[in-house]
Amino acid sequence: MFDLKLGEIHNPIIKTSDFGGLSCEDLAELCTDKIIGVAENAPPAIREQAKFFRERVQKAVFEYLKQAKRAERATCIQICAQGGEHDAANLLRRV
Amino acid sequence: MAFTTTVMPTSFKVEILKAVHNFSTGGNTFKLALYNNSASFTAATTAYTTTNEVAASGSYAAGGGTLSKVTPTSTGTTAVTDFADLSFTTATITAFGALIYNDTATGNPAVAVLNFGGAKTSTAGTFTVVFPAKTATGAIIRIA
């Protein structure tokens, strides 16, 4: 006899935003969740180290996401300016 | 009625034994559709329906979004498969749950019913469904 068992489905996490995309904080958290998982049944010392490492990674991802946002915005500003869309370029500069 | 459960439809379990679903890259196309709180999916749900689906908004269109599959693998003795997170942008949506279904197979058979645990709302923003990590205990679809 073979007993194949389909695992119970876990509820998904839903992230939403209003009047724009997700924040860098949200994206950094989602990214870190994909990279590092900390088992709740791991030995306490290892769990603490893993959680500390996770926080460090999340901070690093957050900083680089902010830089990526600025870099992309700068590129958009240049595209607008070079296309003669100076009002749009100025609008983006104020974001 | 209301969204009350996260469940794998019984019909999906049968269809696995009939080789209806192919989760491999290049296999079937799977979609995720969002629903309002009038939807009443259970383990007896068998297929995608337009009834009580949220209205099209932003990048959300009728039928929902196409999921990017992660090819099935094994972790220890457990077989797992996963989907990449799915985002709908510039969307005004209030959803209480979702249905994953096979858009390739005849009749759009249901794969999973997902309960969000309450209303989730985006207003002219991003609505993202984040799937659990692809582990032996967390992946969205696991066979132990």
Interface residues (C-beta under 8 A of the other chain):
Chain A: L4 K5 L6 G7 I9 H10 N11 P12 I13 I14 K15 T16 S17 D18 F19 G20 G21 L22 L30 D33 K34 G37
Chain B: T6 V7 M8 K13 I16 T78 D85 S87 T89 I93 A98 A112 V113 L114 N115 F116 G117 K120 T121 S122 T123 A124 G125 T126 F127 T128 V129 V130 F131 P132 A133 T135 T137 G138 A139 I140 I141 R142 I143 A144
